[in-house]
Amino acid sequence: MARLYANENFPLPTVDELRQLGHDVLTIQETGKADRSTPDEEVLAFSNAETRILSKSYPQRTAGPIRT
């Protein structure tokens, strides 16, 4: 199964579901690095050092009007 590192904006219900499916998921909250404005480079370096895939979530954008 996959070894993942979930950034602070990754949905916790998704973390729970991934764990139920047998994946090894470590959250940034569990490492004590949440809410510190940790630079992306440092988050990625930690993920690499732990041999984990970095999992991030981005805000969903709504599409604007279609112009023709």
N, C-alpha and C positions, 0 to 999 in steps of 0.2 A: 504494500500500500504506500501511498504518498506521504512524505514528511513535509508539512506546511508550516509557514510562519504567517499568522494573520495580523495584518496591520490594524490600527485602532479603528479604522472606518469600515472594517470588514464585519458584516452582520453576524452577531453572536448566534442567532438561530441556525445560520449556515454552518458555523463552527460545530455546533451540537450535532447537526445532521451528518457532517463529514466524519465526526468521531463515531457516530453510531454505525457508519458504513465501514469502520475499521481504519480510518486514516489517522495518522499521528499529527495532531494540530496543536501548535504552541501559539498562544496569543501574546501580543505586545503587552497586554495588561498583566499577564502571568509573569512576564519578565521584569515588571516594574518600570517599564520605559514609556508607558502611556502618558499622554497629556504633558509632555516635556518639550514639544516642538522639536523632536529629534530629526535632524536632517535626513533626507531620503538616502543619501550615500551611507550614512551610519546604519540605518535600518537594513539596507541591502547587504552591507558588510557583515552584520550579525547573522542575517539569513544564510549567507554563503558560508560563514564559519561553522554554522550549525548544520550545514548540508540540508537546507530546507528550501522549498519553493516559496517565494514571497507572494502572499495573496493580499491583494488590495481591492477595494471597491471604490468606484467613482460615482458621484451624484448622477442620477439619471436626468438627462436633459430632454426637454420636450421640443419637438421640432417646431420651427416657425411655419408660417404660411408658405405654401408652395407657390412660387411665382413662375409664370410662363411667359 
